[in-house]
Structures are given as C-alpha cells and as structure tokens.
Amino acid sequence: MIILTIPEFIGRFHPILVHLPIGILLLGCLFQLLTLNAKFVFLKPAIPMICLLGALAAIFSCASGYLLSASGDYDGNLVDLHFWMGISVSVISLLLYLMYWKAVKEIFLNVTSAALIILITLTGHYGGSLTHGSDYMTAALKGEASKVAIPPVPDVQKAIAYTHLVQPLLQNRCYSCHGSEKQKGKLRMDNISFMLKGGEDGASLIPGRANESDLIKRMLLPISNDDHMPPKEKPQLTAEEIAMLQWWINEGATADKKVSDLKQPAEIKPILLSFQTGAVLAKKTVAADIPEEEVEKADAAAIEKLKKVGVVVIPVLSNSNYLSASFVTAKADPAVLKLLEALNKQLIWLNLASASITDQTMGNIVKLQNLRKINLSHTAITDQGLTLLKDLKKLQVINLVGSKVTALGIIAPLTGLKELQHLYLYQTGVEQKDQAKLKAAFKKVSLDFGNYTLPFLAQDTTVVK
C-alpha cells in the first residue's frame, strides 16, 4: 500500500489544473487579436478579467507541477524547461493584465498576445513530451508502422538479440513511461544496466531467470490488475513477444550476442523466424489460432480461483475475451485442472510446459473443447495420454518437446485432427528412422524435429595471430 504525502497528492492534480490556463489564456489572446477587426471591439471589456483568471490558474498549475516534478519520475532537463516556460506564461499573462489597466497601445497588446499564444503552445508541447514521450506528435504520422513493436530484420540469426529484437520492443512498449524523459516508479528501461538496477520495487531484470524477473511477472498478470504492464490503455505485447523476452532473459540478457550465439529451444525458432519475415506475417501468425467469432467474458470468480493457486490467466489479445492459461507457477493436479472447465468457451491456449501433468490427469484437458494451442513440453505424458487429444478437434499447435511420446503413439490419435498446423517433436521418443513415416502421415502439418545446424560462414571465423 502506497501512502502519499500532501505535496505528492497536490502534485497529482497538475494534469487536471494545467488545462485551465491553457484554455482561459488562449481565449483571452484570441479575443484580443479579434479586436483588430472593428466588428469584435465589444469583446474588449472581458479581456482583462480573462487574463487575470488565466494568470491565477497558471500560477496554481506551476505550483502543482513543481510538486509533481519532485517525485523524480521525469527527466530533469525537460522538467526544468517545461517548468520555467510555465512560469513565463504566468508572468506574461499577469503582465498582459497590467498592460490593459495601464491602457498601453494596441500594437503592444497584440504582440504580447501573439507571443503568449506561442509560449503556451511550446509549454504544452514539452508537457506532452514529459507525459507521452518526445515523439508523441510524430508517432501518429507514421501510420501502421508505428504500431509494429519489432521492425522486420533481414536475417534473424545474424541479428544482435538485444539491439534488433529486445530494444525496439521495449522502446515501443515501455520507454514512454520508463525512458530517459520519464521514469515512472523511478525505473528506466532504456539500458540493460538501468533494468538491473531497477526502481522503487527493485530490479526488473534477473539474467537467467525470466519468470522471476519483475518485467515478465508484470506482463503475465491479468490485464485488469493494477500492476499489469503495460497499462491496459496502452498497446499490449503479444504472446510471441513475451516469449521472445523470456528466452532472451533466460539466455543471460546479454547486450552484444547474436541470435545464433544463443541456445534456441524448438518452441522459440518459429517465433524468431516471424520477426525475420516481417510484422504482417507475424501478425497473421499470432491471430491465426484465435477464433473470429466473439465470445462472452469469462467468469471473473473462476479466473480468481485459478490465480489463487498460481495459474496465470491472461487475454490472448488486449481486446479479446479469449484466454490463455499458464502453469508456470502452479501444480497441474486434478483439482486445479478441473477449475479450467469453467473457462471452456474462452480458453484457447494452454501452457503446461514442465508441469506435473501425467497420463492419468490428461482426462481433465479433454473437456477443453475450444483449445487451439497446447504446450506439453518436458512433461511425463506418454502415448497413452496422447490418445486423449484426439477429441480436441480444434487443436492447431501441439508442443511435445522433451516428452516420451513415440511415432506410433502420435500417428494414431493425431492424424484425425484436421486443423493441426504445427507439431513440435524435438527430444521425444521419435527416432530418426520414423521421421519419414510421420511426414507422410502429416503432409499438411509443420513437423519440427529440432537438431538444427547453422551453415558455416567465412565471416564467422576469427583469426588469432
């Protein structure tokens, strides 16, 4: 629980108060410039009072802005520039009020009004930069490209993981609140060292331990949770983007290593490839296994019960009622699996990687008839448990990496799944001699057996003399 001091509480009114002087003073300046035309001379008596009210509002805004800046959440240089320009607006608006009472010449009133309009515009611009980032004006001009978190890379294996994948993602989704100009919660994320240092809640990044890193834990929280990041009104990361971040952190969160220098589990390879082939393809890949038909919201009480036992339940997209469930921190015992039945309509992605799922407990999974993706990697499931998947007719992606299933156990139950698209079989009981048989049985399915080898390139060789 955070207890605010009185100055902090008053400072948080700044975004509300700051709009008063902007509107009032712009109205007064506009009235003054309109009096250049004789038809609007009748506005003249109202201008002094408008300027006085605007000046008082500007003073209160400066005071609340100063208290807000004391939090340290914003870039010092930009805050100083915005603050002194705000004070200048207050002083000039008071000066304009006094000029009316001293009956100075109209030319000076007009010039001062025009200058005040310019100053208000610049002050507002720098205030917007503090809140939304320095590119908040130009971002809208970039169109669809600005919505792409990770720009396509020509060859993902040659890309620097942090520079070409992680940093652009964080820049597009996190820097507006945790960059050089604004540090909400005293956290900066525009440099790995800043993330290691962390903010008020400690380090946001723990190399080698993605699921213990605050960065990932907050992304996996339900979007309705106040601690979920990014905030629900901001663009959300896709499941693929989160998976890429988890992979990078688990591989040490290095700043200079190429993708090809890092270990690549079978499940991360298609995700990395999607960043190489471009944002449009990546978007289609993400949305392909999400039903087009709408579904009502899931029972909030049912989700809460799952959360209490450690199951992470989040929307597959920020604007979708369809859900994914992950057992990263939960035990997959029958009682917990039974709780999933209340989400039968909404649950389409299920992550049981490394969970304590067995052939005996697979019976609870069969009742989830809407599943599109299921991750059973590194579990104790065998051919016997796999036979139960034959009734999940909508399955498109099955990950069996690191399990004991065999080719014989795969062919019989899974060939009847007409919508199946991807099957991950690295480090399973499938022998190399059986791969041709599987390819013949699943002609329209992408089969991933792992054991990739990268071509040797001359430029990869370092000559030591």
Secondary structure as GFF3:
##gff-version 3
##sequence-region A 1 465
A	DSSP	alpha_helix	6	11	.	.	.	ID=ss1
A	DSSP	alpha_helix	14	17	.	.	.	ID=ss2
A	DSSP	alpha_helix	19	34	.	.	.	ID=ss3
A	DSSP	three_ten_helix	38	46	.	.	.	ID=ss4
A	DSSP	alpha_helix	47	69	.	.	.	ID=ss5
A	DSSP	alpha_helix	76	101	.	.	.	ID=ss6
A	DSSP	alpha_helix	106	132	.	.	.	ID=ss7
A	DSSP	three_ten_helix	139	147	.	.	.	ID=ss8
A	DSSP	three_ten_helix	156	158	.	.	.	ID=ss9
A	DSSP	pi_helix	161	166	.	.	.	ID=ss10
A	DSSP	alpha_helix	167	173	.	.	.	ID=ss11
A	DSSP	alpha_helix	175	178	.	.	.	ID=ss12
A	DSSP	three_ten_helix	184	186	.	.	.	ID=ss13
A	DSSP	alpha_helix	192	197	.	.	.	ID=ss14
A	DSSP	three_ten_helix	210	212	.	.	.	ID=ss15
A	DSSP	alpha_helix	214	219	.	.	.	ID=ss16
A	DSSP	alpha_helix	239	250	.	.	.	ID=ss17
A	DSSP	three_ten_helix	259	261	.	.	.	ID=ss18
A	DSSP	alpha_helix	269	277	.	.	.	ID=ss19
A	DSSP	alpha_helix	279	288	.	.	.	ID=ss20
A	DSSP	alpha_helix	300	308	.	.	.	ID=ss21
A	DSSP	beta_strand	312	315	.	.	.	ID=ss22
A	DSSP	beta_strand	323	326	.	.	.	ID=ss23
A	DSSP	alpha_helix	334	339	.	.	.	ID=ss24
A	DSSP	three_ten_helix	340	343	.	.	.	ID=ss25
A	DSSP	beta_strand	347	351	.	.	.	ID=ss26
A	DSSP	three_ten_helix	360	367	.	.	.	ID=ss27
A	DSSP	beta_strand	373	375	.	.	.	ID=ss28
A	DSSP	alpha_helix	383	386	.	.	.	ID=ss29
A	DSSP	three_ten_helix	387	391	.	.	.	ID=ss30
A	DSSP	beta_strand	397	399	.	.	.	ID=ss31
A	DSSP	alpha_helix	407	414	.	.	.	ID=ss32
A	DSSP	beta_strand	422	424	.	.	.	ID=ss33
A	DSSP	three_ten_helix	432	434	.	.	.	ID=ss34
A	DSSP	alpha_helix	435	441	.	.	.	ID=ss35
A	DSSP	beta_strand	446	448	.	.	.	ID=ss36
A	DSSP	three_ten_helix	458	460	.	.	.	ID=ss37
###
